[in-house]
């Protein structure tokens, strides 16, 4: 736990997210709009499915265009992490990617006909969730960290299988619920070793 916390808190992106989160919370509290929208925190119930979809269809996508800058972006975003799973800087996404979470969910709220402050609260929840996501992802790659629950241990094992057994299964990061619902949580003994698990675009 101490090593995970030390690595997590020392990464500059976490400080950027924390500043955004404090700013959003401070603004909502100052205008009296923070506690009124607590019920929107239930959006976190969809987080396991959101991260499953993003991991499978965005992080593992193969851009068809040959733009070098886009290829470099995806290499840094996730491909390089598969090549070097224990390289701590590669475990964290680019800060400017994580910083878009509040905006993504603010816009989602507006599309869903929510008001300005309700949507801003959604964005605040999204920023807090993403910081937790980065914590969990880091913990999966720190061998010294031993999960305290059976479900947590299974989640860490599943992530290791995703990296070292077959990249086409076990997409969950903060939860195995998405994998269980979408059928991507097989018995690892029945899954063949992928030859592209380290080079996912090979």
DRENLO-967505 format. One record per atom (N, C-alpha, C): x, y, z; residue in three letters; atom name; residue number from 1. Coordinates in steps of 0.2 Angstrom, whole numbers, plus 2048, in hexadecimal, padded with zeros to 3 digits. Layout:
BEGIN
X:Y:Z:ALA:CA:NUM
...
//
This chain:
BEGIN
804:7FA:800:UNK:N:1
800:800:800:UNK:CA:1
804:806:800:UNK:C:1
80A:806:804:UNK:N:2
80E:80C:805:UNK:CA:2
811:80E:7FE:UNK:C:2
814:808:7FB:UNK:N:3
817:809:7F4:UNK:CA:3
812:80C:7EF:UNK:C:3
80C:809:7EF:UNK:N:4
808:80C:7EA:UNK:CA:4
806:813:7EB:UNK:C:4
805:815:7F1:UNK:N:5
803:81C:7F3:UNK:CA:5
809:820:7F1:UNK:C:5
80F:81E:7F3:UNK:N:6
815:822:7F1:UNK:CA:6
816:824:7EA:UNK:C:6
815:81E:7E6:UNK:N:7
815:81F:7DE:UNK:CA:7
80F:823:7DC:UNK:C:7
80A:822:7DE:UNK:N:8
804:825:7DC:UNK:CA:8
804:82D:7DE:UNK:C:8
805:82F:7E4:UNK:N:9
805:836:7E6:UNK:CA:9
80B:83A:7E3:UNK:C:9
810:836:7E1:UNK:N:10
816:83A:7DE:UNK:CA:10
816:83B:7D7:UNK:C:10
811:838:7D3:UNK:N:11
810:839:7CC:UNK:CA:11
80D:840:7CB:UNK:C:11
80F:844:7C7:UNK:N:12
80D:84B:7C6:UNK:CA:12
806:84B:7C3:UNK:C:12
804:846:7C0:UNK:N:13
7FD:846:7BD:UNK:CA:13
7F8:846:7C3:UNK:C:13
7F9:842:7C8:UNK:N:14
7F5:842:7CE:UNK:CA:14
7F4:849:7D1:UNK:C:14
7F9:84D:7D1:UNK:N:15
7F9:853:7D4:UNK:CA:15
7F4:858:7D0:UNK:C:15
7F5:857:7C9:UNK:N:16
7F1:85B:7C4:UNK:CA:16
7E9:859:7C6:UNK:C:16
7E8:852:7C6:UNK:N:17
7E1:850:7C7:UNK:CA:17
7DE:853:7CE:UNK:C:17
7E3:852:7D3:UNK:N:18
7E1:855:7DA:UNK:CA:18
7DF:85C:7D9:UNK:C:18
7E3:860:7D6:UNK:N:19
7E2:867:7D5:UNK:CA:19
7DB:868:7D2:UNK:C:19
7DA:865:7CD:UNK:N:20
7D3:865:7C9:UNK:CA:20
7CD:863:7CE:UNK:C:20
7CE:85E:7D1:UNK:N:21
7C9:85B:7D6:UNK:CA:21
7C8:860:7DB:UNK:C:21
7CD:863:7DF:UNK:N:22
7CC:868:7E4:UNK:CA:22
7C9:86E:7E1:UNK:C:22
7CB:870:7DB:UNK:N:23
7C8:876:7D8:UNK:CA:23
7C0:875:7D7:UNK:C:23
7BE:86F:7D4:UNK:N:24
7B7:86E:7D3:UNK:CA:24
7B3:86E:7D9:UNK:C:24
7B6:86A:7DE:UNK:N:25
7B2:869:7E4:UNK:CA:25
7B1:870:7E8:UNK:C:25
7B7:874:7E8:UNK:N:26
7B7:87A:7EB:UNK:CA:26
7B2:87F:7E8:UNK:C:26
7B1:87F:7E1:UNK:N:27
7AC:883:7DD:UNK:CA:27
7A5:881:7DF:UNK:C:27
7A4:87A:7DF:UNK:N:28
79D:878:7E0:UNK:CA:28
79B:879:7E7:UNK:C:28
7A0:879:7EC:UNK:N:29
79E:87A:7F3:UNK:CA:29
79D:882:7F4:UNK:C:29
7A1:886:7F1:UNK:N:30
7A0:88D:7F1:UNK:CA:30
79A:890:7EF:UNK:C:30
797:88D:7E9:UNK:N:31
791:88F:7E7:UNK:CA:31
78B:88B:7E9:UNK:C:31
78C:887:7EE:UNK:N:32
787:883:7F2:UNK:CA:32
784:87E:7ED:UNK:C:32
788:87B:7E9:UNK:N:33
785:876:7E4:UNK:CA:33
788:86F:7E5:UNK:C:33
78C:86E:7EA:UNK:N:34
790:867:7EB:UNK:CA:34
78B:862:7EE:UNK:C:34
788:863:7F4:UNK:N:35
785:85E:7F7:UNK:CA:35
77E:85C:7F4:UNK:C:35
77B:861:7F0:UNK:N:36
775:860:7ED:UNK:CA:36
774:85B:7E8:UNK:C:36
77A:859:7E5:UNK:N:37
77A:854:7E0:UNK:CA:37
77E:84E:7E1:UNK:C:37
77E:84C:7E8:UNK:N:38
782:846:7EA:UNK:CA:38
77F:840:7E6:UNK:C:38
779:840:7E5:UNK:N:39
776:83A:7E2:UNK:CA:39
779:838:7DB:UNK:C:39
77C:83D:7D8:UNK:N:40
77F:83C:7D1:UNK:CA:40
785:838:7D2:UNK:C:40
788:837:7D8:UNK:N:41
78E:833:7D9:UNK:CA:41
78C:82B:7D7:UNK:C:41
786:82A:7D7:UNK:N:42
784:823:7D5:UNK:CA:42
786:821:7CD:UNK:C:42
789:827:7CA:UNK:N:43
78C:825:7C3:UNK:CA:43
791:821:7C4:UNK:C:43
795:820:7CA:UNK:N:44
79A:81C:7CA:UNK:CA:44
798:814:7CA:UNK:C:44
792:813:7CA:UNK:N:45
790:80C:7C9:UNK:CA:45
791:80A:7C2:UNK:C:45
792:80E:7BD:UNK:N:46
793:80C:7B6:UNK:CA:46
79A:80C:7B5:UNK:C:46
79F:80E:7BA:UNK:N:47
7A6:80F:7B8:UNK:CA:47
7A9:808:7B6:UNK:C:47
7A7:802:7B9:UNK:N:48
7AA:7FC:7B6:UNK:CA:48
7A9:7FB:7AF:UNK:C:48
7A3:7FD:7AD:UNK:N:49
7A1:7FC:7A6:UNK:CA:49
7A4:801:7A1:UNK:C:49
7A5:807:7A4:UNK:N:50
7A8:80D:7A0:UNK:CA:50
7AF:80B:79F:UNK:C:50
7B3:809:7A4:UNK:N:51
7BA:807:7A3:UNK:CA:51
7BB:801:79F:UNK:C:51
7B6:7FC:79F:UNK:N:52
7B7:7F6:79B:UNK:CA:52
7B7:7F8:794:UNK:C:52
7B2:7FD:792:UNK:N:53
7B1:7FF:78B:UNK:CA:53
7B7:803:789:UNK:C:53
7B9:808:78D:UNK:N:54
7BF:80C:78B:UNK:CA:54
7C5:808:78A:UNK:C:54
7C6:803:78F:UNK:N:55
7CC:7FF:78E:UNK:CA:55
7CC:7FB:788:UNK:C:55
7C7:7F8:787:UNK:N:56
7C6:7F3:781:UNK:CA:56
7C6:7F7:77A:UNK:C:56
7C2:7FC:77A:UNK:N:57
7C1:7FF:773:UNK:CA:57
7C5:805:772:UNK:C:57
7C8:808:777:UNK:N:58
7CC:80E:776:UNK:CA:58
7D3:80D:777:UNK:C:58
7D5:80A:77D:UNK:N:59
7DC:809:77E:UNK:CA:59
7DF:804:77A:UNK:C:59
7DB:7FF:778:UNK:N:60
7DE:7FA:774:UNK:CA:60
7DC:7FB:76C:UNK:C:60
7DA:800:76B:UNK:N:61
7D8:801:764:UNK:CA:61
7DE:802:75F:UNK:C:61
7DD:801:759:UNK:N:62
7E3:802:754:UNK:CA:62
7E1:807:74F:UNK:C:62
7E3:80D:750:UNK:N:63
7E1:813:74C:UNK:CA:63
7E3:811:745:UNK:C:63
7DE:812:740:UNK:N:64
7E0:810:739:UNK:CA:64
7E4:815:735:UNK:C:64
7E4:81B:738:UNK:N:65
7E8:820:735:UNK:CA:65
7EF:81F:736:UNK:C:65
7F3:822:732:UNK:N:66
7FB:821:733:UNK:CA:66
7FE:827:736:UNK:C:66
7FA:82C:739:UNK:N:67
7FD:832:73B:UNK:CA:67
802:830:741:UNK:C:67
808:832:740:UNK:N:68
80D:830:745:UNK:CA:68
80B:833:74C:UNK:C:68
809:839:74D:UNK:N:69
807:83B:753:UNK:CA:69
802:837:757:UNK:C:69
7FD:835:753:UNK:N:70
7F8:831:756:UNK:CA:70
7FA:82A:758:UNK:C:70
7FF:827:754:UNK:N:71
802:821:756:UNK:CA:71
806:822:75D:UNK:C:71
809:827:75D:UNK:N:72
80D:829:763:UNK:CA:72
809:82A:769:UNK:C:72
803:82D:768:UNK:N:73
7FE:82E:76D:UNK:CA:73
7FC:827:770:UNK:C:73
7FA:823:76C:UNK:N:74
7F7:81C:76E:UNK:CA:74
7FD:818:771:UNK:C:74
803:819:76F:UNK:N:75
809:815:771:UNK:CA:75
80A:817:779:UNK:C:75
809:81E:77A:UNK:N:76
80A:820:781:UNK:CA:76
804:81F:785:UNK:C:76
7FE:81F:782:UNK:N:77
7F8:81E:786:UNK:CA:77
7F7:817:789:UNK:C:77
7F9:812:785:UNK:N:78
7F8:80C:787:UNK:CA:78
7FC:806:784:UNK:C:78
7FE:807:77E:UNK:N:79
802:801:77B:UNK:CA:79
809:800:77E:UNK:C:79
80C:806:780:UNK:N:80
812:806:783:UNK:CA:80
812:803:78A:UNK:C:80
80C:803:78D:UNK:N:81
80B:800:794:UNK:CA:81
80B:7F9:793:UNK:C:81
808:7F6:78E:UNK:N:82
808:7EF:78D:UNK:CA:82
80F:7EC:78C:UNK:C:82
813:7F0:789:UNK:N:83
81A:7EE:787:UNK:CA:83
81E:7EE:78D:UNK:C:83
81D:7F3:792:UNK:N:84
821:7F4:798:UNK:CA:84
81C:7F5:79E:UNK:C:84
819:7EF:7A0:UNK:N:85
814:7F0:7A5:UNK:CA:85
816:7F2:7AC:UNK:C:85
81C:7F2:7AD:UNK:N:86
81F:7F4:7B4:UNK:CA:86
822:7FB:7B4:UNK:C:86
822:7FE:7AE:UNK:N:87
825:805:7AE:UNK:CA:87
820:80A:7B0:UNK:C:87
821:80C:7B6:UNK:N:88
81C:810:7BA:UNK:CA:88
81A:816:7B6:UNK:C:88
81E:81A:7B3:UNK:N:89
81B:820:7AF:UNK:CA:89
816:81E:7A9:UNK:C:89
817:818:7A7:UNK:N:90
813:815:7A1:UNK:CA:90
80C:813:7A4:UNK:C:90
80C:811:7AB:UNK:N:91
806:80F:7AE:UNK:CA:91
801:815:7AE:UNK:C:91
803:81B:7AF:UNK:N:92
7FF:821:7AF:UNK:CA:92
7FD:823:7A8:UNK:C:92
7F7:825:7A6:UNK:N:93
7F6:828:7A0:UNK:CA:93
7F8:82F:7A0:UNK:C:93
7F9:832:79A:UNK:N:94
7FB:839:799:UNK:CA:94
7F6:83D:79E:UNK:C:94
7F9:842:7A1:UNK:N:95
7F5:846:7A6:UNK:CA:95
7EF:84A:7A2:UNK:C:95
7F0:84C:79C:UNK:N:96
7EB:84F:798:UNK:CA:96
7E5:84B:796:UNK:C:96
7E7:844:796:UNK:N:97
7E1:840:795:UNK:CA:97
7DD:83F:79B:UNK:C:97
7E0:83E:7A1:UNK:N:98
7DC:83D:7A7:UNK:CA:98
7D8:844:7A8:UNK:C:98
7DB:84A:7A7:UNK:N:99
7D8:850:7A8:UNK:CA:99
7D2:851:7A4:UNK:C:99
7D1:84D:79F:UNK:N:100
7CA:84E:79B:UNK:CA:100
7C4:84B:79E:UNK:C:100
7C5:847:7A3:UNK:N:101
7C0:843:7A6:UNK:CA:101
7BA:848:7A9:UNK:C:101
7BC:84D:7AD:UNK:N:102
7B6:852:7AF:UNK:CA:102
7B3:855:7A9:UNK:C:102
7B6:857:7A4:UNK:N:103
7B3:85A:79E:UNK:CA:103
7AE:854:79A:UNK:C:103
7B1:84E:79A:UNK:N:104
7AD:849:797:UNK:CA:104
7A6:848:79A:UNK:C:104
7A7:848:7A1:UNK:N:105
7A0:846:7A4:UNK:CA:105
79C:84D:7A5:UNK:C:105
79F:852:7A5:UNK:N:106
79B:859:7A5:UNK:CA:106
797:859:79E:UNK:C:106
79A:857:799:UNK:N:107
797:857:792:UNK:CA:107
792:852:792:UNK:C:107
793:84C:795:UNK:N:108
78E:847:795:UNK:CA:108
788:849:799:UNK:C:108
789:84C:79F:UNK:N:109
784:84F:7A3:UNK:CA:109
77F:854:79F:UNK:C:109
783:858:79B:UNK:N:110
77F:85D:797:UNK:CA:110
77B:85A:792:UNK:C:110
77E:855:78E:UNK:N:111
77A:851:789:UNK:CA:111
774:84D:78C:UNK:C:111
775:84B:792:UNK:N:112
76F:848:796:UNK:CA:112
76A:84D:799:UNK:C:112
76B:853:797:UNK:N:113
766:858:799:UNK:CA:113
767:85A:7A1:UNK:C:113
76D:859:7A4:UNK:N:114
76E:85B:7AA:UNK:CA:114
770:862:7AA:UNK:C:114
76F:866:7B0:UNK:N:115
771:86D:7B1:UNK:CA:115
779:86D:7B1:UNK:C:115
77B:874:7B1:UNK:N:116
782:875:7B1:UNK:CA:116
785:872:7B8:UNK:C:116
782:874:7BD:UNK:N:117
785:871:7C4:UNK:CA:117
785:86A:7C5:UNK:C:117
780:867:7C2:UNK:N:118
77F:860:7C2:UNK:CA:118
784:85C:7BE:UNK:C:118
785:85F:7B8:UNK:N:119
78A:85D:7B4:UNK:CA:119
791:85E:7B7:UNK:C:119
792:863:7BA:UNK:N:120
799:865:7BD:UNK:CA:120
79A:860:7C3:UNK:C:120
795:85E:7C6:UNK:N:121
796:859:7CB:UNK:CA:121
798:852:7C8:UNK:C:121
795:851:7C3:UNK:N:122
797:84A:7BF:UNK:CA:122
79E:84A:7BD:UNK:C:122
7A0:850:7BB:UNK:N:123
7A7:851:7B9:UNK:CA:123
7AC:850:7BF:UNK:C:123
7AA:853:7C5:UNK:N:124
7AE:852:7CB:UNK:CA:124
7AE:84B:7CD:UNK:C:124
7A9:847:7CD:UNK:N:125
7A9:840:7CF:UNK:CA:125
7AD:83C:7CA:UNK:C:125
7AD:83E:7C4:UNK:N:126
7B1:83B:7BF:UNK:CA:126
7B9:83C:7C0:UNK:C:126
7BB:842:7C2:UNK:N:127
7C2:843:7C4:UNK:CA:127
7C4:83F:7CA:UNK:C:127
7BF:83F:7CF:UNK:N:128
7C1:83A:7D5:UNK:CA:128
7C2:833:7D3:UNK:C:128
7BD:831:7CF:UNK:N:129
7BD:82A:7CC:UNK:CA:129
7C4:829:7C9:UNK:C:129
7C6:82D:7C4:UNK:N:130
7CC:82C:7C0:UNK:CA:130
7D2:82C:7C5:UNK:C:130
7D2:82F:7CA:UNK:N:131
7D8:82F:7CE:UNK:CA:131
7D8:828:7D2:UNK:C:131
7D2:826:7D3:UNK:N:132
7D2:81F:7D6:UNK:CA:132
7D4:81A:7D1:UNK:C:132
7D2:81B:7CB:UNK:N:133
7D4:816:7C6:UNK:CA:133
7DB:816:7C5:UNK:C:133
7DF:81B:7C5:UNK:N:134
7E6:81B:7C5:UNK:CA:134
7E9:818:7CB:UNK:C:134
7E6:819:7D0:UNK:N:135
7E9:815:7D6:UNK:CA:135
7E8:80E:7D6:UNK:C:135
7E2:80B:7D3:UNK:N:136
7E1:804:7D3:UNK:CA:136
7E6:801:7CD:UNK:C:136
7E6:805:7C8:UNK:N:137
7EB:802:7C2:UNK:CA:137
7F2:802:7C5:UNK:C:137
7F4:807:7C8:UNK:N:138
7FB:806:7CB:UNK:CA:138
7FC:800:7D0:UNK:C:138
7F7:7FF:7D4:UNK:N:139
7F7:7FA:7D9:UNK:CA:139
7F8:7F3:7D6:UNK:C:139
7F5:7F2:7D0:UNK:N:140
7F5:7EC:7CC:UNK:CA:140
7FC:7EA:7CA:UNK:C:140
800:7F0:7C9:UNK:N:141
807:7EF:7C6:UNK:CA:141
80C:7EF:7CC:UNK:C:141
80A:7F0:7D2:UNK:N:142
80F:7F0:7D8:UNK:CA:142
80F:7E9:7DB:UNK:C:142
813:7E5:7DA:UNK:N:143
813:7DE:7DD:UNK:CA:143
813:7DE:7E4:UNK:C:143
816:7E3:7E8:UNK:N:144
816:7E3:7EF:UNK:CA:144
80F:7E4:7F2:UNK:C:144
80A:7E7:7EE:UNK:N:145
803:7E8:7F0:UNK:CA:145
7FF:7E2:7F0:UNK:C:145
7FD:7E0:7F6:UNK:N:146
7F8:7DA:7F6:UNK:CA:146
7F1:7DC:7F8:UNK:C:146
7ED:7DB:7F3:UNK:N:147
7E6:7DD:7F5:UNK:CA:147
7E3:7DA:7FB:UNK:C:147
7DF:7DD:7FF:UNK:N:148
7DC:7DB:805:UNK:CA:148
7D6:7D7:804:UNK:C:148
7D2:7D7:7FE:UNK:N:149
7CC:7D3:7FD:UNK:CA:149
7CD:7CE:7F8:UNK:C:149
7C9:7C9:7F8:UNK:N:150
7C9:7C4:7F3:UNK:CA:150
7C7:7C7:7EC:UNK:C:150
7C3:7CB:7EC:UNK:N:151
7C1:7CF:7E5:UNK:CA:151
7C7:7D3:7E3:UNK:C:151
7CA:7D6:7E7:UNK:N:152
7D0:7DA:7E6:UNK:CA:152
7D5:7D6:7E3:UNK:C:152
7D7:7D1:7E6:UNK:N:153
7DC:7CC:7E4:UNK:CA:153
7DA:7C9:7DD:UNK:C:153
7D4:7C8:7DC:UNK:N:154
7D2:7C5:7D5:UNK:CA:154
7D3:7CB:7D0:UNK:C:154
7D1:7D1:7D2:UNK:N:155
7D2:7D6:7CD:UNK:CA:155
7D9:7D7:7CB:UNK:C:155
7DE:7D7:7D0:UNK:N:156
7E5:7D8:7CE:UNK:CA:156
7E7:7D2:7CA:UNK:C:156
7E5:7CC:7CC:UNK:N:157
7E7:7C6:7C7:UNK:CA:157
7E5:7C7:7C0:UNK:C:157
7DF:7C9:7C0:UNK:N:158
7DC:7CA:7B9:UNK:CA:158
7E0:7CF:7B5:UNK:C:158
7E2:7D4:7B8:UNK:N:159
7E6:7DA:7B4:UNK:CA:159
7EC:7D7:7B2:UNK:C:159
7EF:7D3:7B7:UNK:N:160
7F6:7CF:7B5:UNK:CA:160
7F5:7CB:7AF:UNK:C:160
7EF:7C7:7AF:UNK:N:161
7EE:7C3:7A9:UNK:CA:161
7ED:7C7:7A3:UNK:C:161
7EA:7CD:7A3:UNK:N:162
7E9:7D1:79D:UNK:CA:162
7EF:7D3:79B:UNK:C:162
7F4:7D4:79F:UNK:N:163
7FB:7D6:79D:UNK:CA:163
800:7D1:79B:UNK:C:163
7FF:7CB:79E:UNK:N:164
804:7C6:79D:UNK:CA:164
801:7BF:79A:UNK:C:164
7FA:7BF:799:UNK:N:165
7F7:7B9:796:UNK:CA:165
7F4:7BA:790:UNK:C:165
7EF:7BE:790:UNK:N:166
7EB:7C0:78A:UNK:CA:166
7E8:7C7:78A:UNK:C:166
7EA:7CB:786:UNK:N:167
7E7:7D2:786:UNK:CA:167
7E0:7D3:784:UNK:C:167
7DD:7CD:782:UNK:N:168
7D6:7CE:77F:UNK:CA:168
7D1:7CC:785:UNK:C:168
7D3:7CC:78B:UNK:N:169
7CE:7CA:791:UNK:CA:169
7D0:7CE:797:UNK:C:169
7CC:7CE:79C:UNK:N:170
7CE:7D2:7A2:UNK:CA:170
7CF:7D9:7A1:UNK:C:170
7CA:7DD:79F:UNK:N:171
7CB:7E4:79E:UNK:CA:171
7CA:7E8:7A4:UNK:C:171
7C7:7E6:7A9:UNK:N:172
7C6:7EA:7AF:UNK:CA:172
7CC:7ED:7B3:UNK:C:172
7CB:7F3:7B6:UNK:N:173
7D1:7F5:7B9:UNK:CA:173
7CF:7F7:7C1:UNK:C:173
7C9:7FA:7C2:UNK:N:174
7C7:7FB:7C9:UNK:CA:174
7C2:7F6:7CB:UNK:C:174
7BF:7F2:7C6:UNK:N:175
7BA:7ED:7C8:UNK:CA:175
7BA:7E7:7C3:UNK:C:175
7B8:7E1:7C5:UNK:N:176
7B8:7DC:7C0:UNK:CA:176
7B0:7DB:7BD:UNK:C:176
7AC:7DF:7C0:UNK:N:177
7A5:7DF:7BE:UNK:CA:177
7A4:7DF:7B6:UNK:C:177
7A7:7E4:7B3:UNK:N:178
7A6:7E4:7AC:UNK:CA:178
7A8:7DE:7A8:UNK:C:178
7AE:7DB:7AA:UNK:N:179
7B0:7D5:7A7:UNK:CA:179
7AB:7CF:7A9:UNK:C:179
7A8:7CF:7AF:UNK:N:180
7A3:7CA:7B0:UNK:CA:180
79D:7CA:7AC:UNK:C:180
79B:7D1:7AB:UNK:N:181
794:7D2:7A8:UNK:CA:181
795:7D1:7A0:UNK:C:181
79B:7D3:79D:UNK:N:182
79C:7D2:796:UNK:CA:182
7A0:7CC:794:UNK:C:182
7A1:7C7:799:UNK:N:183
7A4:7C1:797:UNK:CA:183
7AB:7C1:795:UNK:C:183
7AF:7C5:798:UNK:N:184
7B6:7C6:797:UNK:CA:184
7BA:7C4:79D:UNK:C:184
7B7:7C0:7A1:UNK:N:185
7BB:7BD:7A7:UNK:CA:185
7BB:7B6:7A7:UNK:C:185
7BE:7B3:7A2:UNK:N:186
7BF:7AC:7A2:UNK:CA:186
7C4:7A9:7A7:UNK:C:186
7C3:7A2:7A8:UNK:N:187
7C8:79E:7AC:UNK:CA:187
7CF:79F:7A8:UNK:C:187
7D4:7A2:7AB:UNK:N:188
7DA:7A4:7A7:UNK:CA:188
7DE:79D:7A5:UNK:C:188
7DC:798:7A8:UNK:N:189
7DF:791:7A6:UNK:CA:189
7DD:78F:79F:UNK:C:189
7D7:792:79D:UNK:N:190
7D4:790:797:UNK:CA:190
7D5:795:791:UNK:C:190
7D9:79A:793:UNK:N:191
7DB:79F:78E:UNK:CA:191
7E2:79E:78B:UNK:C:191
7E3:79E:785:UNK:N:192
7E9:79D:782:UNK:CA:192
7EE:7A3:783:UNK:C:192
7F4:7A2:783:UNK:N:193
7F9:7A8:784:UNK:CA:193
7F9:7AC:77D:UNK:C:193
7F8:7B2:77E:UNK:N:194
7F8:7B6:778:UNK:CA:194
7FF:7B8:776:UNK:C:194
801:7B8:76F:UNK:N:195
808:7BA:76D:UNK:CA:195
808:7C1:76D:UNK:C:195
803:7C5:76D:UNK:N:196
803:7CC:76D:UNK:CA:196
801:7D0:773:UNK:C:196
802:7CC:779:UNK:N:197
800:7CF:77F:UNK:CA:197
805:7D5:781:UNK:C:197
80B:7D5:77F:UNK:N:198
80F:7DA:780:UNK:CA:198
80F:7E0:77A:UNK:C:198
80E:7DE:774:UNK:N:199
80D:7E2:76F:UNK:CA:199
806:7E2:76C:UNK:C:199
802:7E5:76F:UNK:N:200
7FB:7E4:76E:UNK:CA:200
7F8:7E6:767:UNK:C:200
7FD:7EA:763:UNK:N:201
7FB:7EC:75C:UNK:CA:201
7FF:7E8:757:UNK:C:201
802:7E3:759:UNK:N:202
806:7DF:755:UNK:CA:202
802:7DB:750:UNK:C:202
//
